[in-house]
Amino acid sequence: MILRNASSVYTLFVPKSARVDLKTCSLHLEFTNSIALLTERSVLRVVINDVIVGQFYLDRNNPSRAVDVDIPVKLLNDGFNRMQFIVAQHYTYKCEDPSAPELYTEINPDESY
């Protein structure tokens, strides 16, 4: 999945059965961002049910990353839970084209779990 533009959101729904008593929960996330991004102004947030559980700078010098995010079990409801990946991406400090092609971050769904 690719997050494009200056601001982008990708939403998915993760099920949790009422029969399961979770003790811990975590997300292993692998992503690659554009090397054109300004590290100090570009951020990826991981949000569960409207609560930020992780934030990561999109580093132009280290564009391929693997991170682990602990998800508080108390945030997870029985049924479906909304997980969002939200980016703010910038390539300049001045006026920029919010739809410039160099504004992207790709989350690798095959390596993330």
Phi and psi restraints in degrees (range 20) as a CNS / XPLOR table:
assign (resid 1 and name C) (resid 2 and name N)
       (resid 2 and name CA) (resid 2 and name C) 1.0 -115.8 20.0 2
assign (resid 2 and name N) (resid 2 and name CA)
       (resid 2 and name C) (resid 3 and name N) 1.0 129.5 20.0 2
assign (resid 2 and name C) (resid 3 and name N)
       (resid 3 and name CA) (resid 3 and name C) 1.0 -98.6 20.0 2
assign (resid 3 and name N) (resid 3 and name CA)
       (resid 3 and name C) (resid 4 and name N) 1.0 115.0 20.0 2
assign (resid 3 and name C) (resid 4 and name N)
       (resid 4 and name CA) (resid 4 and name C) 1.0 -111.5 20.0 2
assign (resid 4 and name N) (resid 4 and name CA)
       (resid 4 and name C) (resid 5 and name N) 1.0 163.6 20.0 2
assign (resid 4 and name C) (resid 5 and name N)
       (resid 5 and name CA) (resid 5 and name C) 1.0 79.7 20.0 2
assign (resid 5 and name N) (resid 5 and name CA)
       (resid 5 and name C) (resid 6 and name N) 1.0 177.0 20.0 2
assign (resid 5 and name C) (resid 6 and name N)
       (resid 6 and name CA) (resid 6 and name C) 1.0 -66.5 20.0 2
assign (resid 6 and name N) (resid 6 and name CA)
       (resid 6 and name C) (resid 7 and name N) 1.0 -30.2 20.0 2
assign (resid 6 and name C) (resid 7 and name N)
       (resid 7 and name CA) (resid 7 and name C) 1.0 -141.6 20.0 2
assign (resid 7 and name N) (resid 7 and name CA)
       (resid 7 and name C) (resid 8 and name N) 1.0 127.5 20.0 2
assign (resid 7 and name C) (resid 8 and name N)
       (resid 8 and name CA) (resid 8 and name C) 1.0 -149.7 20.0 2
assign (resid 8 and name N) (resid 8 and name CA)
       (resid 8 and name C) (resid 9 and name N) 1.0 150.2 20.0 2
assign (resid 8 and name C) (resid 9 and name N)
       (resid 9 and name CA) (resid 9 and name C) 1.0 -133.7 20.0 2
assign (resid 9 and name N) (resid 9 and name CA)
       (resid 9 and name C) (resid 10 and name N) 1.0 134.9 20.0 2
assign (resid 9 and name C) (resid 10 and name N)
       (resid 10 and name CA) (resid 10 and name C) 1.0 -121.0 20.0 2
assign (resid 10 and name N) (resid 10 and name CA)
       (resid 10 and name C) (resid 11 and name N) 1.0 125.8 20.0 2
assign (resid 10 and name C) (resid 11 and name N)
       (resid 11 and name CA) (resid 11 and name C) 1.0 -116.1 20.0 2
assign (resid 11 and name N) (resid 11 and name CA)
       (resid 11 and name C) (resid 12 and name N) 1.0 136.9 20.0 2
assign (resid 11 and name C) (resid 12 and name N)
       (resid 12 and name CA) (resid 12 and name C) 1.0 -139.7 20.0 2
assign (resid 12 and name N) (resid 12 and name CA)
       (resid 12 and name C) (resid 13 and name N) 1.0 162.8 20.0 2
assign (resid 12 and name C) (resid 13 and name N)
       (resid 13 and name CA) (resid 13 and name C) 1.0 -117.1 20.0 2
assign (resid 13 and name N) (resid 13 and name CA)
       (resid 13 and name C) (resid 14 and name N) 1.0 128.0 20.0 2
assign (resid 13 and name C) (resid 14 and name N)
       (resid 14 and name CA) (resid 14 and name C) 1.0 -110.8 20.0 2
assign (resid 14 and name N) (resid 14 and name CA)
       (resid 14 and name C) (resid 15 and name N) 1.0 123.2 20.0 2
assign (resid 14 and name C) (resid 15 and name N)
       (resid 15 and name CA) (resid 15 and name C) 1.0 -81.2 20.0 2
assign (resid 15 and name N) (resid 15 and name CA)
       (resid 15 and name C) (resid 16 and name N) 1.0 149.4 20.0 2
assign (resid 15 and name C) (resid 16 and name N)
       (resid 16 and name CA) (resid 16 and name C) 1.0 -136.7 20.0 2
assign (resid 16 and name N) (resid 16 and name CA)
       (resid 16 and name C) (resid 17 and name N) 1.0 121.7 20.0 2
assign (resid 16 and name C) (resid 17 and name N)
       (resid 17 and name CA) (resid 17 and name C) 1.0 -76.4 20.0 2
assign (resid 17 and name N) (resid 17 and name CA)
       (resid 17 and name C) (resid 18 and name N) 1.0 143.1 20.0 2
assign (resid 17 and name C) (resid 18 and name N)
       (resid 18 and name CA) (resid 18 and name C) 1.0 -67.0 20.0 2
assign (resid 18 and name N) (resid 18 and name CA)
       (resid 18 and name C) (resid 19 and name N) 1.0 -20.3 20.0 2
assign (resid 18 and name C) (resid 19 and name N)
       (resid 19 and name CA) (resid 19 and name C) 1.0 -79.2 20.0 2
assign (resid 19 and name N) (resid 19 and name CA)
       (resid 19 and name C) (resid 20 and name N) 1.0 -9.9 20.0 2
assign (resid 19 and name C) (resid 20 and name N)
       (resid 20 and name CA) (resid 20 and name C) 1.0 -98.9 20.0 2
assign (resid 20 and name N) (resid 20 and name CA)
       (resid 20 and name C) (resid 21 and name N) 1.0 128.5 20.0 2
assign (resid 20 and name C) (resid 21 and name N)
       (resid 21 and name CA) (resid 21 and name C) 1.0 -105.5 20.0 2
assign (resid 21 and name N) (resid 21 and name CA)
       (resid 21 and name C) (resid 22 and name N) 1.0 93.1 20.0 2
assign (resid 21 and name C) (resid 22 and name N)
       (resid 22 and name CA) (resid 22 and name C) 1.0 -73.1 20.0 2
assign (resid 22 and name N) (resid 22 and name CA)
       (resid 22 and name C) (resid 23 and name N) 1.0 137.0 20.0 2
assign (resid 22 and name C) (resid 23 and name N)
       (resid 23 and name CA) (resid 23 and name C) 1.0 -98.6 20.0 2
assign (resid 23 and name N) (resid 23 and name CA)
       (resid 23 and name C) (resid 24 and name N) 1.0 -38.7 20.0 2
assign (resid 23 and name C) (resid 24 and name N)
       (resid 24 and name CA) (resid 24 and name C) 1.0 -142.8 20.0 2
assign (resid 24 and name N) (resid 24 and name CA)
       (resid 24 and name C) (resid 25 and name N) 1.0 161.2 20.0 2
assign (resid 24 and name C) (resid 25 and name N)
       (resid 25 and name CA) (resid 25 and name C) 1.0 -151.5 20.0 2
assign (resid 25 and name N) (resid 25 and name CA)
       (resid 25 and name C) (resid 26 and name N) 1.0 138.0 20.0 2
assign (resid 25 and name C) (resid 26 and name N)
       (resid 26 and name CA) (resid 26 and name C) 1.0 -147.1 20.0 2
assign (resid 26 and name N) (resid 26 and name CA)
       (resid 26 and name C) (resid 27 and name N) 1.0 162.3 20.0 2
assign (resid 26 and name C) (resid 27 and name N)
       (resid 27 and name CA) (resid 27 and name C) 1.0 -125.3 20.0 2
assign (resid 27 and name N) (resid 27 and name CA)
       (resid 27 and name C) (resid 28 and name N) 1.0 126.6 20.0 2
assign (resid 27 and name C) (resid 28 and name N)
       (resid 28 and name CA) (resid 28 and name C) 1.0 -99.5 20.0 2
assign (resid 28 and name N) (resid 28 and name CA)
       (resid 28 and name C) (resid 29 and name N) 1.0 120.6 20.0 2
assign (resid 28 and name C) (resid 29 and name N)
       (resid 29 and name CA) (resid 29 and name C) 1.0 -123.4 20.0 2
assign (resid 29 and name N) (resid 29 and name CA)
       (resid 29 and name C) (resid 30 and name N) 1.0 127.8 20.0 2
assign (resid 29 and name C) (resid 30 and name N)
       (resid 30 and name CA) (resid 30 and name C) 1.0 -118.8 20.0 2
assign (resid 30 and name N) (resid 30 and name CA)
       (resid 30 and name C) (resid 31 and name N) 1.0 131.0 20.0 2
assign (resid 30 and name C) (resid 31 and name N)
       (resid 31 and name CA) (resid 31 and name C) 1.0 -147.9 20.0 2
assign (resid 31 and name N) (resid 31 and name CA)
       (resid 31 and name C) (resid 32 and name N) 1.0 160.8 20.0 2
assign (resid 31 and name C) (resid 32 and name N)
       (resid 32 and name CA) (resid 32 and name C) 1.0 -132.6 20.0 2
assign (resid 32 and name N) (resid 32 and name CA)
       (resid 32 and name C) (resid 33 and name N) 1.0 129.1 20.0 2
assign (resid 32 and name C) (resid 33 and name N)
       (resid 33 and name CA) (resid 33 and name C) 1.0 -112.9 20.0 2
assign (resid 33 and name N) (resid 33 and name CA)
       (resid 33 and name C) (resid 34 and name N) 1.0 164.4 20.0 2
assign (resid 33 and name C) (resid 34 and name N)
       (resid 34 and name CA) (resid 34 and name C) 1.0 -63.4 20.0 2
assign (resid 34 and name N) (resid 34 and name CA)
       (resid 34 and name C) (resid 35 and name N) 1.0 142.3 20.0 2
assign (resid 34 and name C) (resid 35 and name N)
       (resid 35 and name CA) (resid 35 and name C) 1.0 -80.1 20.0 2
assign (resid 35 and name N) (resid 35 and name CA)
       (resid 35 and name C) (resid 36 and name N) 1.0 -2.1 20.0 2
assign (resid 35 and name C) (resid 36 and name N)
       (resid 36 and name CA) (resid 36 and name C) 1.0 -86.3 20.0 2
assign (resid 36 and name N) (resid 36 and name CA)
       (resid 36 and name C) (resid 37 and name N) 1.0 -10.3 20.0 2
assign (resid 36 and name C) (resid 37 and name N)
       (resid 37 and name CA) (resid 37 and name C) 1.0 -73.0 20.0 2
assign (resid 37 and name N) (resid 37 and name CA)
       (resid 37 and name C) (resid 38 and name N) 1.0 146.9 20.0 2
assign (resid 37 and name C) (resid 38 and name N)
       (resid 38 and name CA) (resid 38 and name C) 1.0 -80.9 20.0 2
assign (resid 38 and name N) (resid 38 and name CA)
       (resid 38 and name C) (resid 39 and name N) 1.0 116.4 20.0 2
assign (resid 38 and name C) (resid 39 and name N)
       (resid 39 and name CA) (resid 39 and name C) 1.0 -56.3 20.0 2
assign (resid 39 and name N) (resid 39 and name CA)
       (resid 39 and name C) (resid 40 and name N) 1.0 -46.1 20.0 2
assign (resid 39 and name C) (resid 40 and name N)
       (resid 40 and name CA) (resid 40 and name C) 1.0 -72.9 20.0 2
assign (resid 40 and name N) (resid 40 and name CA)
       (resid 40 and name C) (resid 41 and name N) 1.0 -8.2 20.0 2
assign (resid 40 and name C) (resid 41 and name N)
       (resid 41 and name CA) (resid 41 and name C) 1.0 -119.0 20.0 2
assign (resid 41 and name N) (resid 41 and name CA)
       (resid 41 and name C) (resid 42 and name N) 1.0 0.0 20.0 2
assign (resid 41 and name C) (resid 42 and name N)
       (resid 42 and name CA) (resid 42 and name C) 1.0 -118.2 20.0 2
assign (resid 42 and name N) (resid 42 and name CA)
       (resid 42 and name C) (resid 43 and name N) 1.0 125.7 20.0 2
assign (resid 42 and name C) (resid 43 and name N)
       (resid 43 and name CA) (resid 43 and name C) 1.0 -138.7 20.0 2
assign (resid 43 and name N) (resid 43 and name CA)
       (resid 43 and name C) (resid 44 and name N) 1.0 142.4 20.0 2
assign (resid 43 and name C) (resid 44 and name N)
       (resid 44 and name CA) (resid 44 and name C) 1.0 -109.5 20.0 2
assign (resid 44 and name N) (resid 44 and name CA)
       (resid 44 and name C) (resid 45 and name N) 1.0 128.2 20.0 2
assign (resid 44 and name C) (resid 45 and name N)
       (resid 45 and name CA) (resid 45 and name C) 1.0 -113.1 20.0 2
assign (resid 45 and name N) (resid 45 and name CA)
       (resid 45 and name C) (resid 46 and name N) 1.0 142.9 20.0 2
assign (resid 45 and name C) (resid 46 and name N)
       (resid 46 and name CA) (resid 46 and name C) 1.0 -110.7 20.0 2
assign (resid 46 and name N) (resid 46 and name CA)
       (resid 46 and name C) (resid 47 and name N) 1.0 124.2 20.0 2
assign (resid 46 and name C) (resid 47 and name N)
       (resid 47 and name CA) (resid 47 and name C) 1.0 -125.8 20.0 2
assign (resid 47 and name N) (resid 47 and name CA)
       (resid 47 and name C) (resid 48 and name N) 1.0 130.4 20.0 2
assign (resid 47 and name C) (resid 48 and name N)
       (resid 48 and name CA) (resid 48 and name C) 1.0 -116.6 20.0 2
assign (resid 48 and name N) (resid 48 and name CA)
       (resid 48 and name C) (resid 49 and name N) 1.0 120.6 20.0 2
assign (resid 48 and name C) (resid 49 and name N)
       (resid 49 and name CA) (resid 49 and name C) 1.0 46.4 20.0 2
assign (resid 49 and name N) (resid 49 and name CA)
       (resid 49 and name C) (resid 50 and name N) 1.0 49.3 20.0 2
assign (resid 49 and name C) (resid 50 and name N)
       (resid 50 and name CA) (resid 50 and name C) 1.0 71.1 20.0 2
assign (resid 50 and name N) (resid 50 and name CA)
       (resid 50 and name C) (resid 51 and name N) 1.0 15.4 20.0 2
assign (resid 50 and name C) (resid 51 and name N)
       (resid 51 and name CA) (resid 51 and name C) 1.0 -119.8 20.0 2
assign (resid 51 and name N) (resid 51 and name CA)
       (resid 51 and name C) (resid 52 and name N) 1.0 126.9 20.0 2
assign (resid 51 and name C) (resid 52 and name N)
       (resid 52 and name CA) (resid 52 and name C) 1.0 -72.1 20.0 2
assign (resid 52 and name N) (resid 52 and name CA)
       (resid 52 and name C) (resid 53 and name N) 1.0 123.6 20.0 2
assign (resid 52 and name C) (resid 53 and name N)
       (resid 53 and name CA) (resid 53 and name C) 1.0 -111.6 20.0 2
assign (resid 53 and name N) (resid 53 and name CA)
       (resid 53 and name C) (resid 54 and name N) 1.0 -10.0 20.0 2
assign (resid 53 and name C) (resid 54 and name N)
       (resid 54 and name CA) (resid 54 and name C) 1.0 -163.0 20.0 2
assign (resid 54 and name N) (resid 54 and name CA)
       (resid 54 and name C) (resid 55 and name N) 1.0 145.5 20.0 2
assign (resid 54 and name C) (resid 55 and name N)
       (resid 55 and name CA) (resid 55 and name C) 1.0 -139.0 20.0 2
assign (resid 55 and name N) (resid 55 and name CA)
       (resid 55 and name C) (resid 56 and name N) 1.0 137.6 20.0 2
assign (resid 55 and name C) (resid 56 and name N)
       (resid 56 and name CA) (resid 56 and name C) 1.0 -140.9 20.0 2
assign (resid 56 and name N) (resid 56 and name CA)
       (resid 56 and name C) (resid 57 and name N) 1.0 131.0 20.0 2
assign (resid 56 and name C) (resid 57 and name N)
       (resid 57 and name CA) (resid 57 and name C) 1.0 -66.3 20.0 2
assign (resid 57 and name N) (resid 57 and name CA)
       (resid 57 and name C) (resid 58 and name N) 1.0 142.3 20.0 2
assign (resid 57 and name C) (resid 58 and name N)
       (resid 58 and name CA) (resid 58 and name C) 1.0 -91.5 20.0 2
assign (resid 58 and name N) (resid 58 and name CA)
       (resid 58 and name C) (resid 59 and name N) 1.0 99.6 20.0 2
assign (resid 58 and name C) (resid 59 and name N)
       (resid 59 and name CA) (resid 59 and name C) 1.0 -88.8 20.0 2
assign (resid 59 and name N) (resid 59 and name CA)
       (resid 59 and name C) (resid 60 and name N) 1.0 116.9 20.0 2
assign (resid 59 and name C) (resid 60 and name N)
       (resid 60 and name CA) (resid 60 and name C) 1.0 -65.4 20.0 2
assign (resid 60 and name N) (resid 60 and name CA)
       (resid 60 and name C) (resid 61 and name N) 1.0 -25.1 20.0 2
assign (resid 60 and name C) (resid 61 and name N)
       (resid 61 and name CA) (resid 61 and name C) 1.0 -88.4 20.0 2
assign (resid 61 and name N) (resid 61 and name CA)
       (resid 61 and name C) (resid 62 and name N) 1.0 -11.1 20.0 2
assign (resid 61 and name C) (resid 62 and name N)
       (resid 62 and name CA) (resid 62 and name C) 1.0 -140.3 20.0 2
assign (resid 62 and name N) (resid 62 and name CA)
       (resid 62 and name C) (resid 63 and name N) 1.0 68.2 20.0 2
assign (resid 62 and name C) (resid 63 and name N)
       (resid 63 and name CA) (resid 63 and name C) 1.0 -72.7 20.0 2
assign (resid 63 and name N) (resid 63 and name CA)
       (resid 63 and name C) (resid 64 and name N) 1.0 -23.5 20.0 2
assign (resid 63 and name C) (resid 64 and name N)
       (resid 64 and name CA) (resid 64 and name C) 1.0 -102.0 20.0 2
assign (resid 64 and name N) (resid 64 and name CA)
       (resid 64 and name C) (resid 65 and name N) 1.0 119.2 20.0 2
assign (resid 64 and name C) (resid 65 and name N)
       (resid 65 and name CA) (resid 65 and name C) 1.0 -131.2 20.0 2
assign (resid 65 and name N) (resid 65 and name CA)
       (resid 65 and name C) (resid 66 and name N) 1.0 152.2 20.0 2
assign (resid 65 and name C) (resid 66 and name N)
       (resid 66 and name CA) (resid 66 and name C) 1.0 -129.0 20.0 2
assign (resid 66 and name N) (resid 66 and name CA)
       (resid 66 and name C) (resid 67 and name N) 1.0 124.5 20.0 2
assign (resid 66 and name C) (resid 67 and name N)
       (resid 67 and name CA) (resid 67 and name C) 1.0 -131.5 20.0 2
assign (resid 67 and name N) (resid 67 and name CA)
       (resid 67 and name C) (resid 68 and name N) 1.0 155.6 20.0 2
assign (resid 67 and name C) (resid 68 and name N)
       (resid 68 and name CA) (resid 68 and name C) 1.0 -119.2 20.0 2
assign (resid 68 and name N) (resid 68 and name CA)
       (resid 68 and name C) (resid 69 and name N) 1.0 133.3 20.0 2
assign (resid 68 and name C) (resid 69 and name N)
       (resid 69 and name CA) (resid 69 and name C) 1.0 -121.0 20.0 2
assign (resid 69 and name N) (resid 69 and name CA)
       (resid 69 and name C) (resid 70 and name N) 1.0 122.4 20.0 2
assign (resid 69 and name C) (resid 70 and name N)
       (resid 70 and name CA) (resid 70 and name C) 1.0 -79.6 20.0 2
assign (resid 70 and name N) (resid 70 and name CA)
       (resid 70 and name C) (resid 71 and name N) 1.0 130.1 20.0 2
assign (resid 70 and name C) (resid 71 and name N)
       (resid 71 and name CA) (resid 71 and name C) 1.0 -108.5 20.0 2
assign (resid 71 and name N) (resid 71 and name CA)
       (resid 71 and name C) (resid 72 and name N) 1.0 117.8 20.0 2
assign (resid 71 and name C) (resid 72 and name N)
       (resid 72 and name CA) (resid 72 and name C) 1.0 -60.2 20.0 2
assign (resid 72 and name N) (resid 72 and name CA)
       (resid 72 and name C) (resid 73 and name N) 1.0 125.5 20.0 2
assign (resid 72 and name C) (resid 73 and name N)
       (resid 73 and name CA) (resid 73 and name C) 1.0 -59.9 20.0 2
assign (resid 73 and name N) (resid 73 and name CA)
       (resid 73 and name C) (resid 74 and name N) 1.0 -30.8 20.0 2
assign (resid 73 and name C) (resid 74 and name N)
       (resid 74 and name CA) (resid 74 and name C) 1.0 -65.1 20.0 2
assign (resid 74 and name N) (resid 74 and name CA)
       (resid 74 and name C) (resid 75 and name N) 1.0 -17.3 20.0 2
assign (resid 74 and name C) (resid 75 and name N)
       (resid 75 and name CA) (resid 75 and name C) 1.0 -80.1 20.0 2
assign (resid 75 and name N) (resid 75 and name CA)
       (resid 75 and name C) (resid 76 and name N) 1.0 -15.9 20.0 2
assign (resid 75 and name C) (resid 76 and name N)
       (resid 76 and name CA) (resid 76 and name C) 1.0 -91.1 20.0 2
assign (resid 76 and name N) (resid 76 and name CA)
       (resid 76 and name C) (resid 77 and name N) 1.0 128.5 20.0 2
assign (resid 76 and name C) (resid 77 and name N)
       (resid 77 and name CA) (resid 77 and name C) 1.0 -99.7 20.0 2
assign (resid 77 and name N) (resid 77 and name CA)
       (resid 77 and name C) (resid 78 and name N) 1.0 156.8 20.0 2
assign (resid 77 and name C) (resid 78 and name N)
       (resid 78 and name CA) (resid 78 and name C) 1.0 -66.5 20.0 2
assign (resid 78 and name N) (resid 78 and name CA)
       (resid 78 and name C) (resid 79 and name N) 1.0 140.9 20.0 2
assign (resid 78 and name C) (resid 79 and name N)
       (resid 79 and name CA) (resid 79 and name C) 1.0 99.1 20.0 2
assign (resid 79 and name N) (resid 79 and name CA)
       (resid 79 and name C) (resid 80 and name N) 1.0 -143.4 20.0 2
assign (resid 79 and name C) (resid 80 and name N)
       (resid 80 and name CA) (resid 80 and name C) 1.0 -97.5 20.0 2
assign (resid 80 and name N) (resid 80 and name CA)
       (resid 80 and name C) (resid 81 and name N) 1.0 138.3 20.0 2
assign (resid 80 and name C) (resid 81 and name N)
       (resid 81 and name CA) (resid 81 and name C) 1.0 -116.8 20.0 2
assign (resid 81 and name N) (resid 81 and name CA)
       (resid 81 and name C) (resid 82 and name N) 1.0 135.4 20.0 2
assign (resid 81 and name C) (resid 82 and name N)
       (resid 82 and name CA) (resid 82 and name C) 1.0 -84.0 20.0 2
assign (resid 82 and name N) (resid 82 and name CA)
       (resid 82 and name C) (resid 83 and name N) 1.0 121.0 20.0 2
assign (resid 82 and name C) (resid 83 and name N)
       (resid 83 and name CA) (resid 83 and name C) 1.0 -111.7 20.0 2
assign (resid 83 and name N) (resid 83 and name CA)
       (resid 83 and name C) (resid 84 and name N) 1.0 129.9 20.0 2
assign (resid 83 and name C) (resid 84 and name N)
       (resid 84 and name CA) (resid 84 and name C) 1.0 -127.3 20.0 2
assign (resid 84 and name N) (resid 84 and name CA)
       (resid 84 and name C) (resid 85 and name N) 1.0 142.6 20.0 2
assign (resid 84 and name C) (resid 85 and name N)
       (resid 85 and name CA) (resid 85 and name C) 1.0 -112.3 20.0 2
assign (resid 85 and name N) (resid 85 and name CA)
       (resid 85 and name C) (resid 86 and name N) 1.0 118.3 20.0 2
assign (resid 85 and name C) (resid 86 and name N)
       (resid 86 and name CA) (resid 86 and name C) 1.0 -123.5 20.0 2
assign (resid 86 and name N) (resid 86 and name CA)
       (resid 86 and name C) (resid 87 and name N) 1.0 128.6 20.0 2
assign (resid 86 and name C) (resid 87 and name N)
       (resid 87 and name CA) (resid 87 and name C) 1.0 -118.9 20.0 2
assign (resid 87 and name N) (resid 87 and name CA)
       (resid 87 and name C) (resid 88 and name N) 1.0 147.8 20.0 2
assign (resid 87 and name C) (resid 88 and name N)
       (resid 88 and name CA) (resid 88 and name C) 1.0 -120.0 20.0 2
assign (resid 88 and name N) (resid 88 and name CA)
       (resid 88 and name C) (resid 89 and name N) 1.0 119.5 20.0 2
assign (resid 88 and name C) (resid 89 and name N)
       (resid 89 and name CA) (resid 89 and name C) 1.0 -128.1 20.0 2
assign (resid 89 and name N) (resid 89 and name CA)
       (resid 89 and name C) (resid 90 and name N) 1.0 131.2 20.0 2
assign (resid 89 and name C) (resid 90 and name N)
       (resid 90 and name CA) (resid 90 and name C) 1.0 -139.2 20.0 2
assign (resid 90 and name N) (resid 90 and name CA)
       (resid 90 and name C) (resid 91 and name N) 1.0 145.6 20.0 2
assign (resid 90 and name C) (resid 91 and name N)
       (resid 91 and name CA) (resid 91 and name C) 1.0 -119.4 20.0 2
assign (resid 91 and name N) (resid 91 and name CA)
       (resid 91 and name C) (resid 92 and name N) 1.0 -0.9 20.0 2
assign (resid 91 and name C) (resid 92 and name N)
       (resid 92 and name CA) (resid 92 and name C) 1.0 -152.5 20.0 2
assign (resid 92 and name N) (resid 92 and name CA)
       (resid 92 and name C) (resid 93 and name N) 1.0 163.0 20.0 2
assign (resid 92 and name C) (resid 93 and name N)
       (resid 93 and name CA) (resid 93 and name C) 1.0 -89.5 20.0 2
assign (resid 93 and name N) (resid 93 and name CA)
       (resid 93 and name C) (resid 94 and name N) 1.0 -16.1 20.0 2
assign (resid 93 and name C) (resid 94 and name N)
       (resid 94 and name CA) (resid 94 and name C) 1.0 -102.5 20.0 2
assign (resid 94 and name N) (resid 94 and name CA)
       (resid 94 and name C) (resid 95 and name N) 1.0 -160.8 20.0 2
assign (resid 94 and name C) (resid 95 and name N)
       (resid 95 and name CA) (resid 95 and name C) 1.0 -57.2 20.0 2
assign (resid 95 and name N) (resid 95 and name CA)
       (resid 95 and name C) (resid 96 and name N) 1.0 135.6 20.0 2
assign (resid 95 and name C) (resid 96 and name N)
       (resid 96 and name CA) (resid 96 and name C) 1.0 -137.2 20.0 2
assign (resid 96 and name N) (resid 96 and name CA)
       (resid 96 and name C) (resid 97 and name N) 1.0 157.6 20.0 2
assign (resid 96 and name C) (resid 97 and name N)
       (resid 97 and name CA) (resid 97 and name C) 1.0 -81.6 20.0 2
assign (resid 97 and name N) (resid 97 and name CA)
       (resid 97 and name C) (resid 98 and name N) 1.0 112.6 20.0 2
assign (resid 97 and name C) (resid 98 and name N)
       (resid 98 and name CA) (resid 98 and name C) 1.0 -65.9 20.0 2
assign (resid 98 and name N) (resid 98 and name CA)
       (resid 98 and name C) (resid 99 and name N) 1.0 -11.9 20.0 2
assign (resid 98 and name C) (resid 99 and name N)
       (resid 99 and name CA) (resid 99 and name C) 1.0 -113.0 20.0 2
assign (resid 99 and name N) (resid 99 and name CA)
       (resid 99 and name C) (resid 100 and name N) 1.0 22.2 20.0 2
assign (resid 99 and name C) (resid 100 and name N)
       (resid 100 and name CA) (resid 100 and name C) 1.0 -59.6 20.0 2
assign (resid 100 and name N) (resid 100 and name CA)
       (resid 100 and name C) (resid 101 and name N) 1.0 141.5 20.0 2
assign (resid 100 and name C) (resid 101 and name N)
       (resid 101 and name CA) (resid 101 and name C) 1.0 -65.2 20.0 2
assign (resid 101 and name N) (resid 101 and name CA)
       (resid 101 and name C) (resid 102 and name N) 1.0 -20.2 20.0 2
assign (resid 101 and name C) (resid 102 and name N)
       (resid 102 and name CA) (resid 102 and name C) 1.0 -81.8 20.0 2
assign (resid 102 and name N) (resid 102 and name CA)
       (resid 102 and name C) (resid 103 and name N) 1.0 0.4 20.0 2
assign (resid 102 and name C) (resid 103 and name N)
       (resid 103 and name CA) (resid 103 and name C) 1.0 -93.4 20.0 2
assign (resid 103 and name N) (resid 103 and name CA)
       (resid 103 and name C) (resid 104 and name N) 1.0 91.9 20.0 2
assign (resid 103 and name C) (resid 104 and name N)
       (resid 104 and name CA) (resid 104 and name C) 1.0 -154.8 20.0 2
assign (resid 104 and name N) (resid 104 and name CA)
       (resid 104 and name C) (resid 105 and name N) 1.0 152.2 20.0 2
assign (resid 104 and name C) (resid 105 and name N)
       (resid 105 and name CA) (resid 105 and name C) 1.0 -140.4 20.0 2
assign (resid 105 and name N) (resid 105 and name CA)
       (resid 105 and name C) (resid 106 and name N) 1.0 131.6 20.0 2
assign (resid 105 and name C) (resid 106 and name N)
       (resid 106 and name CA) (resid 106 and name C) 1.0 -110.3 20.0 2
assign (resid 106 and name N) (resid 106 and name CA)
       (resid 106 and name C) (resid 107 and name N) 1.0 124.6 20.0 2
assign (resid 106 and name C) (resid 107 and name N)
       (resid 107 and name CA) (resid 107 and name C) 1.0 -93.7 20.0 2
assign (resid 107 and name N) (resid 107 and name CA)
       (resid 107 and name C) (resid 108 and name N) 1.0 130.4 20.0 2
assign (resid 107 and name C) (resid 108 and name N)
       (resid 108 and name CA) (resid 108 and name C) 1.0 -88.9 20.0 2
assign (resid 108 and name N) (resid 108 and name CA)
       (resid 108 and name C) (resid 109 and name N) 1.0 101.9 20.0 2
assign (resid 108 and name C) (resid 109 and name N)
       (resid 109 and name CA) (resid 109 and name C) 1.0 -71.8 20.0 2
assign (resid 109 and name N) (resid 109 and name CA)
       (resid 109 and name C) (resid 110 and name N) 1.0 -19.7 20.0 2
assign (resid 109 and name C) (resid 110 and name N)
       (resid 110 and name CA) (resid 110 and name C) 1.0 -77.5 20.0 2
assign (resid 110 and name N) (resid 110 and name CA)
       (resid 110 and name C) (resid 111 and name N) 1.0 -25.3 20.0 2
assign (resid 110 and name C) (resid 111 and name N)
       (resid 111 and name CA) (resid 111 and name C) 1.0 -107.5 20.0 2
assign (resid 111 and name N) (resid 111 and name CA)
       (resid 111 and name C) (resid 112 and name N) 1.0 -7.0 20.0 2
assign (resid 111 and name C) (resid 112 and name N)
       (resid 112 and name CA) (resid 112 and name C) 1.0 -97.5 20.0 2
assign (resid 112 and name N) (resid 112 and name CA)
       (resid 112 and name C) (resid 113 and name N) 1.0 144.7 20.0 2
